[in-house]
Amino acid sequence: MNTARNKKSFQKFTILFILVVCYGCYFQMEHNELSDVDIIRVLGIDKSADGYKITALYHDNNAGNSDAGMKAMEGEGDSVYQAYENMKRKNNRSLTIGHTSFYLFSDSVCSDGLLNCMDFISRDQTVKTNASVFILENENINTFLKKTIDDKLFIHESLASISSKQKAVLTKIDNTLLDVLDGITDDSKNLLLPYLVADNSSLYPNGYAVFKGDQLYDYLDYDTSLALDLFRKRLRSFPVFLENNVDLEITNYKVNETASLDKQNLILHIQMSFQSDIREVGNNTQIFNEKSLDALQTLQNKYIQSKLDEIISVMKKEKVDLLGIQNLLAAQADLDWNNIQKNWDSYLAAITYQYNIQSKVAKNYIISK
């Protein structure tokens, strides 16, 4: 009986040993394969009259895990794929965009149509669909990325910080690779992509780039973009700057929209209620009395309405649906969405907006003895 038991134990040990050896061989093989591949971390795309130029930042495997090991390479061609193949041919090792976390597009690329330059990327089965996409305004991405390498700036870290901050500030983001591919192929959407401004080789977000279809249409400034995120119910908090250096912050709010049709006139009803906290009071302004708090409430209502007026002015003038009204109308059963959709631009320019904004200034405390 002991002999049978020992035989079974020996068989189990042998099988386990073979599995460990096989795994070790596989791991070593995979490690060796990865060491022969340059993994692109950031991919930038420019376009000129001569065609496309792509610039890739990759990590030099000989530099260890330090970001100082980031290097740049580039390729040119009549299409993005041709430029990529040109870059592959000039590089000593194999390349992959399977781990690329950030895609940067110049506004020259976007004006010509994002779909053209993203077709190659969308057909690669290894890409990270949650990679972040940004627009770089008024910049040659090739020049910018190579300068960050020369200046030993860790642009990959900067982009990662921008993405992390986005997720901290917003409840939902729309600039992943999958979101962008979906947005530029859906005519019912006006894609909004964050655009970055380069300042002394550093980057920071400066608002939204607005697309019609897959083409860049216009830029929204930072303040308008922030207000837009508030009315899209995506912002966790919103600053309110009033006169006499009285500044508040909205942290608790609700926005509800409904639509109605009066003959051929489309009416959008926007109801908003919010509560604000006092963040700063300057010039010794006295506000902690009922009359002053009521005045603050009126002022902050007007401030929020002025931000909404700015957004609606852009929508009417440019005929872009920044608030996602089409989705609201399509989901509202009492409206004939199919008929409205046929003449959407005309309806969008003529929408009547009705507001109902209610607010409250919350209790505030001052640290004192």
N, C-alpha and C positions, 0 to 999 in steps of 0.2 A: 504493500500500500504506500509506504514511504517512497519506494522507487518510482511509482506512477506519479506521485505528487511532485517529486523532484524533477521528473521528466517534463511535466506540465509547466513547472516554474522556469525550467531552462528554456522551453519553447517561448514562453511569454517574454523572457529576458532577451532572447535572440531577436524576436519580432520588434521589441522596443528599441534594441540597439540598431537594427537596420533602419528603422524610422528616423532615429536621431542622426545617423550618418547621412541618410538621404536628405533630411532637412538642412543639415550643415552644408552639403554639397550644393543644394538649391540656393541657400542663402549666399554662399560664396559666389556662385555663378551670377545671381542677381546683383550682388554688390559689384562684381567685376563689370557687368553689363552697364550699370549705372555710372560707373567711373569713366566709361568710354562715351558718355552722352553729356552734352551741355544742355542743362535744363533752363529754358528761358523763363525768367521771373516777370519781366515787364516787356511788353511788345508795343512799340509805337509805330504809327503809320502816317506818312505825309503823302501829298500828291502835288505834282506840278505839271507843266505842259509836257515834260519829258516822260511822265509816267509815275509810278508809285515808288516810294522809298520806305523800307521798313527798317527799324532800328530795334535791336533786341538787347536787353540786359540779362546776362547770365552769370552764374556763380562759377568761379574758377575752382575746380575740385582740388587743386594743389594748394589753395589758400586756407584750407580748413573750413570752419563754420563761420568765419568772420565775414561781415558785410563788406569789409575792405577788399574782399576777393571778387567783387562785382566787376565785370568787364562788359564792353559794348561791341557789337558787331552789326553790320548793315548789309542790305542787298537792294538791288534796283531791278525794275522790270515794268513791262506794260500792264501787268496785273499784279495783285498781291501775291498770288501763287508763284508767278514768275520771279518776283522779288525774293520770295522765301527760298526758292530753289537756287537763286543766284547766291544768297547768303549761305545756304548749305554747302554749295560747291566751294566757296572760299574758306569755309571753316574746316579745321583739322578733324574735328569729331562730329559725331551725329548730333542732330538737334531734335528737340521735342517741345511742343507747346502744351503737352499734357498736364503740366504743373504751372502753367502761366496764371498768375493771380490778378494781373492788371493789364488792361488794354487802354492805350492812349491814342486818340484820333485828333488830328489837326482840323481846324474849321474848313480848310480847303478840301479835305476828304469829305466832310459832312455836307458841304454845299453841293458836291457832285453826286451825293447819294451814298448813304451808309451801306445799303444792301450790296452794292458792287464790291466794296472792300471787305465785307464780312462773309461773303459767300464761301470763300475758302475756309475760313475759321469754322463756320457752321457745319461744314462737311467732315471735319476732323472728329473722329469718334472718341478721341482721348481727352478732349478739352474739358476744363472745369466749367460747368455751366453756371456756377456761382461766382466766377471771376468778376471783378468790378470793371466797369467801363466808364471812362471819363473823357471829356473834351478839353483840349488845351487851347485856350483862346489866343489868337494872334501870335502864335509861336511856331517856329520850325522845330518839330519834336526831335529830329535827328540832332540838331545843334544843341538843344537843351539837354538831352540825355547824355551826350558826350561831354558836355561841360560839367555835369554833375559827377561824372567819373573823374575828370581832370581835377575837380575841386575836392575830391574824396568825400562827396556828400552821399548819404545813404538814402537815395530816393525811394528805394523799395520800402524802407521803414516809414518814410513820410507818407507814402500812399497807403500803407497799412494803418497808420495812425488816422488818416482822413477817413478811411472806411470804418474804423472802430468808432470814431466820433459820430459819423453818420448814424450808426446803429444805436448810439447812446442818445442822440437828439431826436431821432425819428422812430415811430412805431413800425413803419414799413418803408422799405427802399425799393426803387424800380430800376436800378442801374446795374443789375447783374447781366451777364452775357445772355442768359435765357430770357430775361425781361426785355432786353433790347431787341433781340431777334423776333420776339413776339410783337413788340410795339411797332417796328418798322414794316411789318407785313400785315398790320391790321389798320385799314383805312379809317376805322371809327375812333382811333386813338390819336392824340397828339402827344408823342413821346416827349418826356422831359428828362434831360440828362444833366447832371451837375457838371459845370465847367470850372476848370482850374486856371488860376493866374500864376504865372511864374514871376517871382520877385527875388532877385539876387540868388538864383538857383534854388530857391525854396518854392513850395507850392501851397496854395490854399484855395478852398472853394469860394466862388464869387457869385453864385446864383445858378439858374437853370438855362440850358440851351433848349429852345423850343423847336420841335420838328413837325413838319407836315409830311406825312408819309415817312420816307427815309431821308428827306432832305432838311438840312438845317435852315430854319426860317428866321429866327431872331434870338436875342439874348434877353433874359430878365435880370435886373440887378438883384443884389443880395437881399435888400429889404422886401422887395416885391415877392421874391421867391420864398422868403421866410413866411410872409403873410399867406401866400398860396398854400404852403404846407399846413398852416393853421386851419384854413377853411376846407382843406382836404382831410382834416381830422387825423393828421399824422405827426403833428408836433407835440412833444411832451411839455414844453413851456414856451412862452412868447413874451418878449420884453415890450413894455409900453413906455414911451418917453414923452412926458408932458412938459408944459412950460414951467419956468421957475425951478428947473432941475428936480422935478418930482418924477421919480421913475418907479414903475410897478412891474410885476411879472404875473402873467396868467399861467396858472398850473392846473386849473380844474375848469373844463369847458365842455359844452355840447353844441354840435351843429346839426341841424336837421333841414333837409331840402325836400320840397314837394313841387310838382308842376301842375299847371292847369292850362286849358286851352279855351280862350274866349274868341269864338269864330276862328280867324286865322292868326290871332295874337297869342303867342306862347308866353306864359307868365311863370316865373320861377320865384317861389316863396322860400326865403332863407331865414331861419330862426336860429339865433345863437344866444346862449346864456353862459356866463362865465364868472369866475371869482378870481380876484387878483390880490396879490400881496404887495405891500409897499416895500420896495427894495432900497430906496435912497431918497432923502429929502434934503435939498440944499437951500442956501440963502436964509436959513432960520425960518423957513416957511412953517406956519402953524397949521397943522392939518387934523390934529386929533380932537375934533369936535364935530358935532352932527352936521352943521352947515358945510364945513370944509369937505367932509367925506361925501356928502351928497353932490357937491360940486365936482369932486374927483370922479365920482361915478358917471356923471354926465360927460366929463371930458374924455374919459377912457372909452365910453360908447362912441363918441364922435371920432376918436382916433381909430378905433377898429373899423368903423364905417368908412372912413377915408381910405383905409387900406383895401377894403373890399371894392370901393369905387375905382381905385387904380387898376385892380385886376380885371374888373368888368370893362373898363375903358380899353384895355389891351385886347380883350376878347372880341369886343364889338369892332374895333378898328382893324385888327389883323385876322378876324374870323378864325380864331383858334379856341378850342374847347379846353380851357385850362382846369375847369372844375369837374370834368367828367360828367357833364350834363347828359350826354348821349346814353351813357349807361343807366342813368336815373330814368330817362324817358323810356328806354327799351324795357325796363323792369316794371314800369307803371302800367297796369292792365287797362286803365280807363282811357289811355291815349292811343291813337293810331300811329304807332311808331314808324311803320313801313311808309306811310304817306309823308310823315315829317322828314324821314331820312332822305327821300328823293330830292327835297329842297332844303337840305340842312343848312347850307351857307346862308341862305336868305333868312331862315328862322333864327339862326345864331346871331346875326347882325341886328335883328329886330326884337329880341327877347326883352320883356319888361321884368325888371327885378324889384321885388318887394322885400324890405328888410324888417326884422323885428329883433333888436339887440337889447338884451337885459343883462345887467351886471351888478356885482356887489364887491365892495372893498372889504377884505377880510380883516380880522383883528390882527394887530401887529404888536410885537414886543421889542423893547430896547433893553440891552444888557446894562444893568446899573447895580450899584451897591444896595 
